[in-house]
Amino acid sequence: MSLVKNDKEIELIRDACKIVRDTFEYIKDYIKEGVTTFELDLLIENKIKSFGGYPAFKGYRVNGKRFPASACISLNSEVVHGIPSKNTVLANGDIISIDIGVLKNGYHGDSANTFAVGEISAKKQKLLNITNESLFKGIEQAKDGNEVNDISSAIQNYVEGSGFSIVRELIGHGVGKKLHEEPPVPNYYNPNNKYKLLKGMVLAIEPMVNYGSPGVKTKSDGRTVVTADGEPSAHFEHTVLITESYPEVLTI
């Protein structure tokens, strides 16, 4: 499988990414106190299907188990892969990370955002700001001729320079016929990562940033990853196309 996509493939990925973008635009108005994560997931699934797509996470294998929902929805100290539930009710002061993948006509789009529920603490707001800003620091380096490590170092330097920590067990990836393809895109410098960036590559860049220590663990459900110290975590992600000039963010 080529890491460089042709024009037809890029257009198909762009179509899937548009559904991701439009679904986020739709769902943000429903993120409020008293709503369950199950309700949000159902709204997301129905909206994706109304656009002619399919929720790529539904049935996707995570840690050897098939994911039962359409979106990964994670609260507060949950880093990623949170399972929507009728028993999980949003409360004022929560932060909620929503990761949406879409499959349409054989190609994928992928994006994540972390939202505030009502009024959140200054601590959580700073975490959200730094994580989102670090994503765009990484995107700035997604240029033809650079290396993946240029993206990784830009994210790491910004996050750690701001007093937060990078999750190392979870990384970004290529996007195409599969939701997760080569190359791996860590959010930290890895001397063994020698991938060059070329025009036509499509990457999901996704910093996962902890307020406290970088350590994580998996809950007993076998899927949900949480911070080891119980401090909050944030997650932002965009699907990005490498071009001859400035990178094109397909999920904005």
HUBELDA-V236614 format. One record per residue. OMEGA is omega in radians with two decimals (NA if undefined). NEAR is the number of other ideal C-beta (glycine too) atoms within 12 Angstrom. Layout:
omega: [OMEGA,OMEGA]
near: [NEAR,NEAR]
//
This chain:
omega: [-3.10,3.07,3.14,-3.09,3.07,-3.04,-3.14,3.13,-3.14,3.12,3.10,3.06,3.12,3.11,3.12,-3.14,3.10,3.10,3.08,-3.12,-3.11,3.10,3.07,3.13,3.13,-2.95,-3.02,-3.13,-3.12,-3.11,-3.09,-3.11,3.07,3.13,3.09,3.09,3.06,3.12,3.12,-3.12,3.13,3.09,3.14,-3.13,-3.11,-3.14,3.10,-3.12,3.12,3.09,3.13,3.12,3.07,3.13,-2.97,-3.12,-3.07,-3.10,-3.13,-3.11,3.04,-3.11,3.08,3.14,3.12,-3.10,-2.97,-3.01,-3.10,3.12,2.98,-3.08,-2.98,-3.08,2.92,-3.09,3.04,-3.07,-3.14,2.99,3.05,-3.09,3.11,-3.06,3.03,-3.09,3.14,-3.06,-3.14,3.13,3.07,3.14,3.08,2.81,-3.04,3.09,3.11,3.14,-3.08,2.99,-3.14,3.01,3.06,3.12,3.02,-3.12,-2.96,2.89,-3.00,3.11,3.09,3.07,3.03,-3.03,3.00,3.03,-3.10,-3.13,3.13,-3.12,3.07,3.11,-3.13,-3.14,3.10,3.10,3.12,-3.10,-3.08,-3.13,3.12,3.12,3.14,3.09,-3.11,2.98,3.09,-3.13,3.13,-3.11,-3.10,-3.04,3.05,3.13,3.05,3.04,3.03,-3.12,3.05,3.04,-3.06,-3.10,-3.14,3.12,-3.10,-3.09,-3.12,-3.11,-3.09,3.06,3.12,3.07,3.12,-3.07,-3.11,2.98,-3.06,-3.10,-3.05,-3.02,3.02,-2.94,2.96,-3.12,3.10,3.08,3.03,3.11,3.12,-3.14,2.93,0.03,2.97,-3.14,3.12,3.07,3.12,-3.12,3.11,-3.08,-3.14,-3.14,-3.05,-3.08,3.01,3.09,-3.09,3.06,3.12,3.03,3.10,-3.04,2.89,3.13,-2.97,3.04,3.00,-2.92,3.14,3.06,-3.11,-3.10,-3.11,-3.04,3.10,3.05,-3.14,-3.14,-3.08,3.10,3.09,-3.08,-3.00,3.11,-3.11,3.07,-3.10,-3.07,3.11,3.11,-3.09,3.12,3.11,-3.04,3.03,-3.05,2.98,2.96,-2.95,3.08,3.05,3.14,3.09,-3.10,-3.08,-3.14,3.12,3.11,-3.00,-3.07,3.02,NA]
near: [14,16,28,26,31,17,13,15,28,28,20,28,43,32,28,42,41,27,40,49,30,27,42,37,20,23,35,24,14,28,34,22,18,17,30,24,39,24,26,42,37,25,31,43,33,21,30,35,20,17,28,16,35,30,40,41,40,29,18,28,18,29,20,10,16,15,31,27,38,37,45,45,48,43,41,37,32,41,48,43,37,41,35,40,23,15,12,27,21,31,22,19,20,33,43,46,47,45,52,50,46,46,35,29,21,19,37,41,47,49,45,43,36,45,34,33,32,20,15,28,20,13,21,33,22,23,39,34,25,34,42,35,26,42,44,27,30,46,40,22,33,45,28,22,16,25,28,40,29,32,47,40,29,34,47,31,25,31,38,25,17,23,15,36,35,41,39,27,23,38,33,46,32,39,46,39,24,23,38,28,29,24,36,28,48,35,45,35,24,24,12,14,24,12,29,21,36,25,25,26,41,49,49,50,50,46,52,46,51,39,34,23,20,28,22,32,21,24,22,10,20,18,29,36,33,33,36,21,18,18,28,38,48,49,50,43,49,40,51,43,40,40,24,14,12,17,33,27,30,39,42,26]
//
